[in-house]
Amino acid sequence: MQRDSDGSSHSRVTYRIVLIRTFQELFRRLPVSFYLLLAIIVMLLLGVNGFRDLDDPRRLAFSLTVFLVFFGAVVYRAMIDGVDIARKHLREEGSLMKDVFERDDFAETLHERVKASEQKNHSAEESDDSSQSSSIEG
């Protein structure tokens, strides 16, 4: 801790510390799928060597097996993430609908608006019917 000229103490925070804390917080919030995307790029770059010597069938089979297992794990994780996203969406949508429709003022306002709309449509239909009947008579 350092002391200012007025005698108060404060901790000195540098830009480097702020930057490090920011990146730590950012990486803590990133989903697993982000890291899997990075792993796919690394796997493709490192896996190129396995397909250079196509005369050795064992090496080719090993490389294909490793790729198949890795990408199978990625697809499995992607499906789990998709299901989690769908569950979260449905849960939030259900709670939103519950919150909105349980409010008394919303229900009353909605009822009044629907009633006014029905009356407006009914009066418009009657005026259309009367204008059509007058044009048929003329």
Protein Blocks (a to p, Z undefined) as FASTA:
>chain_A
ZZdfkopacddddfklmmmmmmmmmmmmpcfklmmmmmmmmmmmmmmmmmmmmmbmklmm
mmmmmmmmmmmmmmmmmmmmmmmmmmmmmmmmmmmmmmmmmpmklmmmmmmmmmmmmmmm
mmmmmmmmmmmmmmmmZZ
